[in-house]
Structure formats: structure tokens, C-alpha cells
Amino acid sequence: MHDAIGGLDCDEISTQTTFLGRRLKAPLMISAISGGFAAARDLNRDLAQVAQELGIAFCLGSQRPMLEDPSRIGSYAVRRYAPDIPIVGNIGLQQAAAHDPKDIARLVSSIEADGLAVHLNAAQELGQSEGDRSFAGGLKSLRALARLLPGRVMVKETGCGISREAARKIKAAGVSILDTAGAGGTSWTRVERLRRGPGPSAGPWLDEWGIPTAASLWEAAPFDFKLVGSGGIRTGLDAAKCLALGADVVGLALPVVRAYARGGRDGARACLRQVISDLKAVMLLVGARDIPALKKHNPVITGTLREWINHRSRKPK
Ligand SMILES: Cc1cc2nc3c(=O)[nH]c(=O)nc-3n(C[C@H](O)[C@H](O)[C@H](O)COP(=O)(O)O)c2cc1C
């Protein structure tokens, strides 16, 4: 809500927060993108450096290649480029469930990360002709990882969002950080359809599957997670909306990939600087001096999100 007489000075607006025990200058994270092959070495080094400069968090792409062949650690070992920021490792829940939890926990210590993102991607797998078809054993694996890495496991979707029911199960497994990664941004189900090989897989209806990011934040907000909002975040205004809907940190993947593809490290830095400066502008315009004030802001919700909330707030029959 616009505050025409907020009385703030741009220079006094603070976007500081904390995540995984470290200080962030802005409540942003470069979401999981890549790792495990030669070109990812430069990408992850450059993105880690940008994250360090801007004081934001960095989540690595899936460490599955490194789990299968430890000599592929190189592209994930970015701590020396980013000594102060939260660095988050990454593995798929199905890979985690197929391995000894101690081996999965070592993915974090071996690259001096602060935490581990465990990604959920059932819809993406169903869109691949060669993808997984069994998703059993995931919660058991999450419970074991949450015990081994207390306060350091982040469960994330990959573009289909987290419902209230899923959030409840993840919380009960002992996980304390949740990244909604809702629908509305990168659609991995669509990517899989476009690159699909021969063999059976789900049809085009899967392109649009999932819980929109804003709705997913509303679903997950009551569970007292450290909450990351992501999936289709493209501007500082999107980021501000996530924070007002309950997120503590906001993640972006595709805009960073695109900016890096066009302009390398400088491109990625400029893209993220723009998001941060726009977030500050929104904070000034709504009269929020800092992130706690923005999180207390009561946003006006209309349209389909309002319908979603009304429907989901009804008592079950
Ligand atoms: C090129 C690319 C690669 C990705 N690789 C991973 C990955 O390895 N692990 C993961 O958890 N998510 C991965 N993601 C998903 C993102 O982390 C994020 O959840 C999703 O793309 C939604 O954010 P966006 O709309 O800002 O892209 C990837 C996304 C992109 C664009």
C-alpha cells in the first residue's frame, strides 16, 4: 500500500537480514542453477563473487554429479570466492533417499557450505521419458538429514510450489528452512517437454502444473519456517511482495542466468543491483524502514490470489 507521507530517507532504508547464521546486506539468494561440468566452474565462481560483493546468499546447483564422482567437486568449491555469505549445497530428494544420509551430509562439509537444499521435482521427473517414477522414502530421508544437519536443511521445490499439507509434513520431519519455488517462473516441466526424447512421459498439461509462488507463500507462511520465496521473481517489486506475504529471503534463478549469458559477471551484478535498488524504492514508497517493517506490512490482496485464500480458508466439510 502506497504511503504518500512515509517520511523516509533513501539512505536510511536497511535491507539487512540474516540467513543460515550469516548476515545478508539484502534479503536475496541466487537460486540453484548449475554445477558438475566444466563450464559451471566459471559460472559458479562468478556468481559466488557477485553474491559476496552484494552480500546475498548463493545456492549451488545439484551436486548429483559430485555424489556419483567425487572428483567433480571443482565447480562447487566456491567458498574461497565468497568467504562471508551463506552458501547452500543442493541434492534431489530421490538421490538423497538412495544414499546413506552421512554421504549426503558430506556434500555440505566438503564444499564448506552452510546448508543443504534438498530439491523436490516430481513433476519434472514425470515430464522426462527417462525420469524417476518412484518418490517413496523421501520423508524418512529428510528426517535423517535434519538430524545430521540441524537448522541447515532447506527443502525447495523447483517451480511447482509447496502446499500447506506439504509444508506441514516437511516441518514435522524437522526441517527449518523452506523455499517455495512456486509456479510462474521457470517451468521445468515445459523444458522437459521441449527437450524430450522418445518414450512415455506426461502430456503438455504438465507445463502449467503447480501452485503459484504468491499462493504457495500464503500456504507455507504459518509454519514458522525460515521462508524463501521464489519462482518467477523478476523485479524488486516482486521481491517486496514476497516479503510482505511472509518470505524472509527471496530467490531468483532465470534472470541471473539470462543476465550472465548476456553480460557475464558484470551482467549478473547489474541485474541483482537493480532488484536491490528497486526493493529499496518500494520500501520507501510503502514507508518500511527495514525488512521487519516490510514483513509487517499488510498487503491488499485481490483477484485470483484472494479467491485462492478464500477457498483454502474454508473449513473442511
Ligand atoms: C538453468 C537453471 C538450472 C536449475 N538447476 C537447478 C538445480 O540444479 N537444482 C535445483 O534445486 N533447482 C534448479 N533450478 C530451479 C531454480 O533454483 C528455481 O527454483 C526455479 O528456476 C524458479 O526460479 P526462477 O523462476 O527465478 O527461475 C534451476 C533453474 C534454472 C533456470
The ligand as an SDF file (V2000), in Angstrom:
LIG
                    3D

 31 33  0  0  0  0  0  0  0  0999 V2000
   19.1720  -23.0500  -15.6520 C   0  0  0  0  0  0  0  0  0  0  0  0
   18.5200  -23.4830  -14.3610 C   0  0  0  0  0  0  0  0  0  0  0  0
   19.0430  -24.5830  -13.6830 C   0  0  0  0  0  0  0  0  0  0  0  0
   18.4700  -25.0200  -12.4710 C   0  0  0  0  0  0  0  0  0  0  0  0
   19.0340  -26.0750  -11.7800 N   0  0  0  0  0  0  0  0  0  0  0  0
   18.5520  -26.4100  -10.5440 C   0  0  0  0  0  0  0  0  0  0  0  0
   19.2050  -27.3820   -9.7330 C   0  0  0  0  0  0  0  0  0  0  0  0
   20.2290  -27.9730  -10.1140 O   0  0  0  0  0  0  0  0  0  0  0  0
   18.6840  -27.6600   -8.5090 N   0  0  0  0  0  0  0  0  0  0  0  0
   17.5660  -27.0130   -8.0360 C   0  0  0  0  0  0  0  0  0  0  0  0
   17.1660  -27.2500   -6.8940 O   0  0  0  0  0  0  0  0  0  0  0  0
   16.9250  -26.0980   -8.8000 N   0  0  0  0  0  0  0  0  0  0  0  0
   17.3930  -25.7830  -10.0230 C   0  0  0  0  0  0  0  0  0  0  0  0
   16.7590  -24.8030  -10.7700 N   0  0  0  0  0  0  0  0  0  0  0  0
   15.4960  -24.2240  -10.2450 C   0  0  0  0  0  0  0  0  0  0  0  0
   15.7220  -22.8630   -9.6070 C   0  0  0  0  0  0  0  0  0  0  0  0
   16.5830  -22.9510   -8.4970 O   0  0  0  0  0  0  0  0  0  0  0  0
   14.3850  -22.2110   -9.1770 C   0  0  0  0  0  0  0  0  0  0  0  0
   13.7960  -22.9540   -8.1280 O   0  0  0  0  0  0  0  0  0  0  0  0
   13.3860  -22.1100  -10.3260 C   0  0  0  0  0  0  0  0  0  0  0  0
   14.0530  -21.9110  -11.5490 O   0  0  0  0  0  0  0  0  0  0  0  0
   12.4010  -20.9730  -10.1430 C   0  0  0  0  0  0  0  0  0  0  0  0
   13.0290  -19.7030  -10.1350 O   0  0  0  0  0  0  0  0  0  0  0  0
   13.0970  -18.7260  -11.4250 P   0  0  0  0  0  0  0  0  0  0  0  0
   11.6860  -18.5540  -11.9380 O   0  0  0  0  0  0  0  0  0  0  0  0
   13.6850  -17.4680  -10.8620 O   0  0  0  0  0  0  0  0  0  0  0  0
   13.9850  -19.3720  -12.4380 O   0  0  0  0  0  0  0  0  0  0  0  0
   17.3210  -24.3520  -11.9640 C   0  0  0  0  0  0  0  0  0  0  0  0
   16.8010  -23.2460  -12.6730 C   0  0  0  0  0  0  0  0  0  0  0  0
   17.3880  -22.8030  -13.8420 C   0  0  0  0  0  0  0  0  0  0  0  0
   16.7860  -21.6140  -14.5530 C   0  0  0  0  0  0  0  0  0  0  0  0
  1  2  1  0
  2  3  1  0
  2 30  2  0
  3  4  2  0
  4  5  1  0
  4 28  1  0
  5  6  2  0
  6  7  1  0
  6 13  1  0
  7  8  2  0
  7  9  1  0
  9 10  1  0
 10 11  2  0
 10 12  1  0
 12 13  2  0
 13 14  1  0
 14 15  1  0
 14 28  1  0
 15 16  1  0
 16 17  1  0
 16 18  1  0
 18 19  1  0
 18 20  1  0
 20 21  1  0
 20 22  1  0
 22 23  1  0
 23 24  1  0
 24 25  2  0
 24 26  1  0
 24 27  1  0
 28 29  2  0
 29 30  1  0
 30 31  1  0
M  END
$$$$
